C-alpha cells in the first residue's frame, strides 16, 4: 500500500513535461513569427529560406552563452545549498514534538491510506530540488552540445530544457516557501506556549 501511495505521489510532478511542451510550442510560434512571415499553418513547418539562419544567429549571439553560465551557476548553487536546506528543515520542523503531534492527529482523522508519511513533505522537497539541479545542468550542457547545431529543432530542444529547469525551479521555490511557512508556524506556536508558561510560572 505504501509503495502504491508513494508512486501516486510521484505523479504530481509529471505536469512539468506537458507544461514545458506547451510553453516551448508557444515560444516556437513566437520566434518563427518574428523571424519570418508565415502565411499559414504550413508556414510554421516549412520555414521560409533564411529563417533558420536568423533564429540560430540570434540564439548563438544573445542566448547560448548566458543560458550556459546561468544554469550552470544555478545548479552549482542549489547543489551546495540542498543539504543545508533539508537538514535545517528536518531539525526545525519535522523533528519537533508539535509537528509529530499534528501529524498523528491528521493520521487518526484521515487514516493511513489517505495521509502522507511523516517526512513526505521533506522528501518531496528534496526530490524537487534534485530534479531542479539535474535539469539545470542538462539545460546548461545542452547549450554547448545540441546548441552548436545550426537547426531550429536544436535551438528549440535547448529552449525546452531551459523551460523544464525553470518549471522545476518555480516548484522548488514554492515548496521552500511552504516549508518555511510551516517552520514559522511551529516557531510561533512554541514561543506562544513558552510565554504562557512563563506567565503561569510553569516553565521548565
C-alpha positions in Angstrom: 0.0 0.0 0.0 2.8 2.4 0.9 4.6 1.7 -2.4 1.4 2.4 -4.4 0.9 5.6 -2.4 4.5 6.7 -3.0 4.2 6.1 -6.7 0.9 8.1 -6.9 2.6 11.0 -5.0 5.4 10.9 -7.6 2.8 11.5 -10.3 2.3 15.1 -9.0 5.5 16.3 -10.8 4.5 14.8 -14.2 2.8 18.1 -15.2 6.2 19.6 -15.8 6.8 18.0 -19.1 3.4 18.8 -20.7 3.6 22.3 -19.5 7.1 22.7 -20.8 6.0 21.3 -24.2 3.1 23.8 -24.4 5.4 26.7 -23.5 8.1 25.6 -25.9 5.5 25.3 -28.7 4.3 28.9 -27.9 7.9 30.0 -28.0 8.4 28.3 -31.4 5.4 30.1 -32.8 6.6 33.5 -31.4 10.1 33.0 -32.7 9.1 31.9 -36.2 6.6 34.7 -36.4 9.3 37.3 -35.6 11.9 35.7 -37.8 9.6 35.3 -40.8 6.1 36.0 -42.0 4.3 32.6 -42.2 1.1 32.9 -44.3 -0.5 29.8 -43.0 0.0 26.9 -40.5 2.3 25.2 -43.0 4.5 28.2 -42.8 5.5 27.2 -39.3 6.5 23.8 -40.6 8.1 24.6 -43.9 10.1 27.7 -43.0 11.0 30.4 -45.4 14.6 30.5 -46.7 16.9 32.3 -44.3 14.6 31.8 -41.3 16.8 29.1 -39.7 19.9 31.3 -40.1 18.2 34.3 -38.4 17.0 32.2 -35.5 20.3 30.5 -34.9 22.3 33.7 -35.2 20.1 35.4 -32.6 20.3 32.4 -30.3 24.0 31.9 -30.6 24.9 35.5 -30.1 22.4 36.5 -27.4 21.2 33.4 -25.5 23.5 30.4 -25.7 26.4 31.8 -23.6 24.1 33.4 -21.0 22.0 30.2 -20.6 25.1 28.1 -20.3 26.6 30.1 -17.5 23.3 30.9 -15.8 22.0 27.4 -15.4 25.5 26.0 -14.6 25.7 28.5 -11.7 22.1 27.8 -10.6 22.8 24.0 -10.5 26.0 24.5 -8.5 24.4 26.8 -6.0 21.4 24.5 -5.4 23.7 21.5 -5.1 25.7 23.2 -2.3 22.5 24.6 -0.6 20.4 21.4 -0.8 21.9 19.7 2.3 21.7 22.9 4.3 18.0 23.4 3.4 16.9 19.8 4.0 18.9 19.3 7.3 17.6 22.6 8.8 14.0 21.9 7.8 14.2 18.5 9.4 15.7 19.8 12.6 13.5 22.8 13.0 10.2 21.4 11.8 9.9 17.6 11.2 11.8 16.5 14.3 9.7 18.8 16.6 7.2 17.3 19.0 4.4 19.7 17.9 4.8 18.7 14.2 4.6 15.0 15.2 1.5 15.6 17.3 -0.2 17.4 14.5 0.8 14.6 12.1 -0.6 12.0 14.4 -3.9 13.9 14.8 -4.2 14.1 11.0 -3.3 10.4 10.6 -6.1 9.4 13.1 -8.6 11.7 11.4 -7.9 10.7 7.8 -6.4 7.3 8.1 -3.1 5.9 6.8 -4.4 5.2 3.3 -5.2 8.9 2.6 -2.5 10.6 4.7 1.1 11.2 3.8 4.0 9.8 5.8 5.7 11.9 8.5 8.6 13.0 6.3 6.8 13.1 2.9 6.8 16.9 2.5 10.5 17.0 3.2 11.2 14.0 0.9 9.2 15.8 -1.9 11.2 19.0 -1.4 14.5 17.0 -1.5 13.3 15.3 -4.8 12.2 18.5 -6.4 15.5 20.3 -5.6 17.3 17.3 -7.1 15.2 17.5 -10.2 15.9 21.2 -10.4 19.7 20.6 -10.1 19.7 17.9 -12.7 17.5 19.8 -15.2 19.7 22.9 -14.7 22.9 21.0 -15.6 21.1 19.4 -18.5 20.0 22.8 -19.7 23.5 24.2 -19.3 25.3 21.3 -21.1 22.8 21.3 -23.9 23.7 24.9 -24.9 27.2 23.8 -25.8 26.3 20.4 -27.3 23.0 20.4 -29.0 23.0 24.2 -29.3 26.0 24.0 -31.7 23.9 22.5 -34.5 22.5 25.2 -36.8 19.0 23.9 -36.9 15.7 25.3 -35.5 14.9 21.9 -33.9 18.2 22.0 -32.0 17.5 25.6 -30.7 14.0 24.6 -29.6 15.4 21.5 -27.8 17.8 23.7 -25.9 15.0 26.1 -25.0 12.8 23.1 -24.0 15.4 22.0 -21.4 15.5 25.6 -20.1 11.8 25.7 -19.7 11.8 22.4 -17.8 14.5 23.7 -15.5 12.6 26.9 -14.9 9.4 24.9 -14.1 11.3 22.8 -11.5 12.9 25.9 -10.1 9.5 27.6 -9.6 8.2 24.4 -7.9 11.2 24.3 -5.7 10.7 27.9 -4.6 7.0 27.2 -3.9 7.9 24.2 -1.7 10.6 26.0 0.1 8.2 28.8 0.9 5.6 26.3 2.0 8.1 24.6 4.3 9.3 27.9 5.7 5.7 28.9 6.5 5.3 25.6 8.4 8.5 26.2 10.2 7.5 29.7 11.2 4.1 28.5 12.4 5.8 26.0 14.7 8.2 28.6 16.0 5.3 31.0 16.7 3.4 28.2 18.4 6.5 27.3 20.5 7.1 31.0 21.5 3.4 31.5 22.5 3.5 28.3 24.6 6.7 29.5 26.3 5.2 32.9 27.0 2.1 31.4 28.5 4.2 29.0 30.6 6.3 31.9 31.9 3.2 33.8 32.8 1.7 30.9 34.7 5.0 30.1 36.3 5.1 26.6 34.9 8.1 27.0 32.6 10.9 24.4 33.0 
